[in-house]
Amino acid sequence: MNANHAPSSAARTRGSFELRFRSLCQDGRALAFSCDADGRIDLDRLSDRARQSYLYARALVGRDFAQPEVTPVYAA
């Protein structure tokens, strides 16, 4: 997790979070997965396709994807 983008304590208690892998190859593209405030993903709750995408992004950090960041998700 990037310390500059750490969720505030208010965000930790309010909402859900996602772990975002920003694409280094295509501006504006990213893969995002539901996680807890510390960036932990429950792999057992992901669909097979989402699990494969998560493992793919994690394996290609530094090549195709930036380091993942935990971001709060606010209800609209």
C-alpha positions in Angstrom: 0.0 0.0 0.0 1.3 3.5 -0.8 1.6 5.5 2.4 0.6 8.7 0.6 -2.8 7.2 -0.2 -3.5 5.5 3.2 -7.2 5.7 4.0 -8.2 8.1 6.8 -9.6 6.7 10.0 -13.0 8.1 9.1 -12.9 6.3 5.7 -11.9 3.1 7.5 -15.1 3.1 9.5 -17.4 4.3 6.8 -17.0 2.4 3.7 -15.6 -0.4 1.7 -12.3 -0.5 -0.1 -10.8 -1.7 -3.3 -7.2 -2.6 -4.2 -6.4 -0.9 -7.5 -3.7 -1.9 -9.9 -3.2 1.0 -12.3 -2.0 0.0 -15.8 1.4 1.3 -16.8 0.6 0.7 -20.5 -2.8 2.2 -20.9 -3.7 5.5 -19.3 -7.0 5.4 -17.4 -7.1 1.6 -17.2 -6.9 -0.4 -13.9 -7.9 -3.6 -12.3 -9.7 -3.2 -9.0 -10.8 -5.8 -6.4 -12.8 -5.5 -3.1 -10.5 -5.6 -0.1 -10.4 -4.6 3.5 -8.8 -1.3 4.8 -5.4 -3.0 4.9 -5.6 -4.2 1.3 -6.3 -7.8 2.0 -8.3 -9.7 -0.6 -10.4 -12.7 0.3 -9.4 -15.0 -2.6 -12.1 -17.5 -1.7 -14.9 -14.9 -2.3 -13.6 -14.0 -5.8 -15.0 -15.6 -8.9 -12.6 -17.7 -10.9 -12.1 -15.0 -13.5 -11.6 -12.3 -10.8 -9.1 -14.5 -9.0 -7.1 -15.1 -12.3 -7.1 -11.3 -13.0 -5.9 -10.5 -9.5 -3.1 -13.0 -9.7 -2.2 -11.8 -13.2 -2.0 -8.1 -12.0 0.0 -9.1 -8.9 2.5 -11.0 -11.0 3.0 -8.1 -13.4 3.5 -5.3 -10.9 6.4 -3.2 -12.2 6.0 -4.4 -15.7 2.3 -3.8 -16.8 0.8 -2.6 -13.5 1.8 -0.1 -10.8 2.1 -1.0 -7.2 -1.5 -1.5 -5.9 -3.2 1.2 -3.9 -6.0 0.8 -1.4 -8.7 3.3 -2.1 -12.0 3.9 -0.2 -15.2 3.3 -2.2 -17.9 5.8 -1.2 -21.6 5.1 -1.9 -23.1 7.6 -4.3 
